[in-house]
Amino acid sequence: MSRRRNKKYSKELKLQAVQDYLSGKGNYETLGKKYELLSSTQLKNWVKWYNGHKETKERSSSGMESYMTKGRKTTQQERAEIVAFCIEHGKDYPLTIKKYSVSYQQIYSWVRKYEGKGVDGLADGRGRTKPEEEMTESEKLKAENKILQARLKDKEMELAFIKKLKELEEGGR
């Protein structure tokens, strides 16, 4: 019995196939056949690696574009700002991705958390927080201040959302 070995492709072939795909000379399947690839998935992976997972746009079988950007670290305040922008623009995720350079998965998750728990849902729950009895008076005041600021921002966002909703309702009549 012979062992099956992985097929090796030259760097030039990989680069040419990726460039053909990115310039619109074909889809994964047609270019996979043109370059005699074992699977069109191979070309998908090369395109992802070529782009470093940044701003890769693919057409899915339904014809919709899916956006893939590398996520980045954000603060709770920044997440609230991103969610507000996304909601204000009718949950236009691609526009939000372009403006803030965060991944679709992050934005979608943050919007769902905001709708469920408000601004408090956008807090990063990882890591250890000091118990209240270990905090100094200054730390307690800072923590309380942050909470109050988040609540204020939440109320401001709710008011902006209600205002926008009323504008849309009045414009539709």
N, C-alpha and C positions, 0 to 999 in steps of 0.2 A: 504494500500500500504506500502511495506517495503522500507526503505531507503537503498541505496547501500553505503557500507562503504569501505574505502580503505583497502586493504589487508596489513597486517604488516608482515615484514620478520625479522628474527633474525639477529643479527650482524654476527654470525658464518656463516649463509647461504649466506649472502651478500659477505662476505670475501671469502668463498669457491668458489662461482660463479665467482667472479672477478679473483681469482687466476687460476681457470680452463681456463677462457678466455685468460688471459695473458700468460699462458703456452701453448696455442695452442690446447687445448683439445676440441675445438668446436667454432662455430661462435655464434653470438648473438641469432639467432633463435633456434639452437639446444640446447644451454645451457638454454635458456629461457624455453623450453619445459621440459628439464631435471629437472630444479628446480621449475617447475610449476609456472612461473611468468605470470602475466596477459598480459605483453607486453615485447618484446625484447628491447624496448626503455628503460625500467627500468634498464636492465643490462648495456646498454650503459652509462646511467647516473652514475651508480655505478662505472664503470671503470674510467670515467672522474673525479669523486670525489676522487677516490682512488689515482689517479695520480696527483691530484691537478692541472689538465689541463696542466701538463708539459710533453712534449715529448710523447703525446698519438698518436699512429699510428693506423689507422683504415683502413681496406680494404673496399672500396666503392663497389657498385654494379658493377661498370665497371672494378674492379680488380686493380684500381690504389690506391696507398697509399696516404692518406691525412695526413699531419703533422700538429700538433696543439701544439704550445708552448705558454706559457704565455709571452706576450709582455713586454718590459722594456723600460725605458726612454733612449733616445739617443740624442747626440748633432748633429748639422747639419753636422759637419765634419765627425763624425762617420757614419752618414747615407750615406754620399757621399762615404766613404770607403766601406761600405757594398754593395752599389749599384755597385760600380766599380768591386768588387769581383764577384758579381752575374753575371754581364754582361760579365766579362772576362772568366767565366766558363760556358758560353752558357746558361745563365739564369737557372742554376741548383739550384733551390730554396731549395730542401732538404739539399744539401751540405752547402748552405749559412746559413740555419737555425741551423745546427749542429755547424758550426764554430762560429757564432755570437750570438746564443741564443735569436733570435728575432722571432716573429711569421711570418707565411707565408703571412698573410694579410698585415703586415707592409712592408715586402720586396716588395711584388707585387705592393703595392701602391706607394712606393718610386721609383721603377723602372719606373712606368708609369709617375709619376711626373717629374722625371729626363728627360725622353724622350720628354716630352712636354715642360718643362720650363728650363731645365738645372739644375745646382746646386741651383739656386734661388728657384726652385720648392720644394726643400727639407727643406726649412726654416719652422720652427714651427710658424704658423701665429696666434697662440692663445695669448691672453694677450694684454696689452696696451703697445705700444711703445711711447716714448716721441716724441712730435713734434720737428722738427728741431730748432724752435725758443726757446724751453725750454732747449736745450742741451748746455752744456759748450763747449768751444773750444776743450778741451781734449776729451770729449765724441764724438764730431763730428769727430775728427781725428780717434778715435778708431773704430767708425762705418764705416767710409770710408775704413779704413785698412781691416776690416773684409770683406767688399764687394769686395775689390780688391783681397784679398786672396782667396775668394770663386770663383771669376772669373778666377784667375790663376789656381786653382785646376780643375775647369771645363775645361779649355783649355788643361791641362795636361791629364785629363781623355779622352777628345776627341782625342788627339794625340795617346794615348795608345790604344784606341779603333780602330782608323784607322790603326795603325801599326799591331794590332792583326788581323784585317780584311784582310790586305794585305798578312800577313803570311798564313792565311787560304786559301786565293784565290790562292796563289802561290803553296801551298802544294797540292791543289786539281787538279792541271794540270798535 
